[in-house]
Amino acid sequence: MNFIVFLTLALLIHVCQAQTPEDFLAPHNAARAEVNVAPLVWNETVATYARNYANQLAGDCTLVPSGGPYSENLALGSGALSTSDVEQLWLGQKSNYDYQSNSCQGGAENCVQYINVVCRNSLYLGCAIATCNNGNTIVACNYYPPCVVGERPY
């Protein structure tokens, strides 16, 4: 079974605030409600995976897909990133997704993060933020079960 792994790069500078599961869940579930998809539930196992991987990436502060058992969204920001920065980035890709053709305008990299957010197959979410040695920020969100390549997300 093919699984989708996604990443994105954001060059944003913002003040980072304390992040709670609800900070990640609320915008995800609002986007899912817009397309009649059931809300995600926070899962500590998935969050631990995201946290461990974000911390691993923070060493050299580059984004590389984990290749793990989850769908994945990654973001990198110069300075601190907040959950709202990242959600705006990922949800901003909605206009690039064409439901009729089940494709991303301009290529998969232009909407795959949005697809992960609204994918009906995914029931659980886990996210984490890690600070790089250079002061930049990595955000990782993982989704389980993962989206299936080629299926419409909703």
N, C-alpha and C positions, 0 to 999 in steps of 0.2 A: 504494500500500500504506500502510495506516495504521500508525503507530508510536506506542507509548505513551511518554510522558515523565512521570516521577513526581517528586514532591518531598514533603518532610515537614519539619516544624518540631519541634525538640526543645529544650526549655528545661532544659538540664542543666548542672551545674557539676562538672567533674572535672579531674583532672590529666592532661595530654596527655603520652604517652610517644612515643618514636620509633616510627614506623610503617613496616613493611616490607610488601612484597607478600604475604608469608605471613600477616601480621596481618589482612589483608583476605580472603585466599583461604580460610584455615582455617574460619572460621565460615560463609562462603558454601557451601563444599563439604560441610560437615557437614549443613547444612540440605538441600542437594541430595541427599545420600546418603539422608536420611530418606524421600524420595519417589522414590528410584531414578532420579535424573537424573545424568548424567555430570558429573564435576567441571569447574569452570572452570579456564582456564589464564590466567596473567597475560600481558597484551599491552602492550608499551611504547607502541605507537601510541595505544591506547585510554587508557592512563594519562596520556600527554602531553596528550591532549584534556581529560581530567578535570582535570589540573593547571592547564592554561591557563584553563579555564572557572572553576574554583574561585578562582583568583587574580583573574580579572575580577570575579566576584561579591563578592570581599572588599573591593572599593573602597567600596561603599555598604552592604555586609553585609546584602543582601536576597536571597531565593531567587527566581529566575526560571528556568523551564525553558530549556535552551539551544536546543531545537528542532533539534538536530543529528541525525546519522545513527545514534545509539545510543539504546537504552533508558537511562534515567537515574534514579538515586536521589540526592536531595540532602538534607542535614540542616544545621541551624543550631543552635548551642548557645551559651548565654551562658557565657563563659569558655572553657576548653579542652575539647575532646571527644576521646575515644579511639575506636579502632575498635570496642572491645567495647561502648561506650555506643551507638554507632550501630547495630551489629548487633542488640543487644537490642531497640532500637526497631523496626527493620525486621522482624526475625524474630518479634517480639511480635505482629505483625499476622496471623500464621498462623491464629489462632482466628477471625478475621473472614472467612476465605476458605472458601466452600462449593464443594467440587469438583463435586458433583452438578449444581448450577445454574450453575457457573462464574461465580460472582458474589461480590461483596464485601458483607457485611452492613453496612448503613448507608451504602453508597455506595463508589465506587471508591477514594476517598482513604483508606479504612480498611484496605486491604490491597494496594494496587498496589506498594508497595515490596517486600513479601514476594513477590509474583508475579515481580517482576524478579529477585530472588535465585534463585528456583527454576525459572525459565523454561528449558525444555529446548532451545529454539531458540538460546539464547545459549551460546557456547563460550568467549568471551574476556572478561576483566575488567580494568578499569583504574580505579584510585581515587586520590584525592589529598585532602590536608587543607591549608586555607589559613587564616591568621589575619587577621581584620579589623582595621582601624585602631582600633576600640573594644575590642579584646581578645577578641571573640567568635570562634567557629570555624565554618568551613564545611567540610563533607565532601561530595565528589562521587564517585559511583561510576557508571561507564558500562559497558554490556554490549553485546557484539556477537557475532553478529547480534542485532538487537533482537527483542523479543517482538512477536507479531502480535496486534493487537486482536481479541478475540473467540475466539481459540484457547485451549484449556486449557493451562496452563503445563507440565503433566506428565501 
